[in-house]
């Protein structure tokens, strides 16, 4: 199994997934998901040593940035539920953050997609995407499972799906990568919520 995982190259996820963003974020501590109150789009909140950021997971665009959040409660370890105050369109709410201080993101979707983090060559984590139970031992790479991310340059903080199942986020200590399900435009995407 270890040799099989080591031999699998990084490949893009299959349809309907598409890359929507990559953002360098130095000192990243963790990430969490929220929904945009107007559009319903998945939002990804990033907490780092340099403040908080909010990204639209459909477009990959930065929606809001707070370089100097209130020190009281600005990191997830300050709250028993590992949450931080929202910003921009989700100001006034709290977002659960997964990453350096613990917590977790969804590892499956309602329609059979799954994410798994494996470490066949410590300390370099690999993120695997599978469909319909296609774990690495249950079929060929590129058909039932895909090695979509290799953290060989930074420490993995979190990997998972949004609660809607429409977004995959992978965060390391230095960056955020996003994939979303390809849709026939934002209107059809919103109609599925």
Rosetta blueprint (number, residue, H / E / L):
1 X L
2 X H
3 X H
4 X H
5 X H
6 X H
7 X H
8 X L
9 X L
10 X E
11 X L
12 X L
13 X L
14 X L
15 X L
16 X L
17 X E
18 X E
19 X E
20 X E
21 X E
22 X E
23 X E
24 X E
25 X L
26 X L
27 X L
28 X E
29 X E
30 X E
31 X E
32 X E
33 X E
34 X E
35 X E
36 X L
37 X L
38 X L
39 X L
40 X L
41 X L
42 X E
43 X E
44 X E
45 X E
46 X E
47 X E
48 X E
49 X L
50 X L
51 X E
52 X E
53 X E
54 X E
55 X E
56 X E
57 X L
58 X L
59 X L
60 X L
61 X L
62 X E
63 X E
64 X E
65 X E
66 X E
67 X L
68 X L
69 X L
70 X L
71 X L
72 X L
73 X L
74 X L
75 X L
76 X H
77 X H
78 X H
79 X L
80 X L
81 X L
82 X L
83 X E
84 X E
85 X E
86 X L
87 X L
88 X H
89 X H
90 X H
91 X L
92 X L
93 X L
94 X E
95 X E
96 X E
97 X L
98 X E
99 X E
100 X L
101 X L
102 X E
103 X L
104 X L
105 X L
106 X E
107 X L
108 X E
109 X L
110 X L
111 X L
112 X L
113 X E
114 X E
115 X E
116 X E
117 X E
118 X E
119 X E
120 X E
121 X E
122 X L
123 X L
124 X E
125 X E
126 X E
127 X E
128 X E
129 X E
130 X E
131 X E
132 X L
133 X L
134 X L
135 X L
136 X L
137 X L
138 X L
139 X L
140 X L
141 X E
142 X L
143 X L
144 X L
145 X E
146 X E
147 X E
148 X E
149 X E
150 X E
151 X E
152 X L
153 X L
154 X L
155 X L
156 X E
157 X E
158 X E
159 X E
160 X E
161 X E
162 X L
163 X L
164 X L
165 X L
166 X L
167 X E
168 X E
169 X E
170 X E
171 X E
172 X E
173 X L
174 X L
175 X E
176 X E
177 X E
178 X E
179 X E
180 X E
181 X E
182 X L
183 X L
184 X L
185 X L
186 X H
187 X H
188 X H
189 X H
190 X H
191 X H
192 X L
193 X L
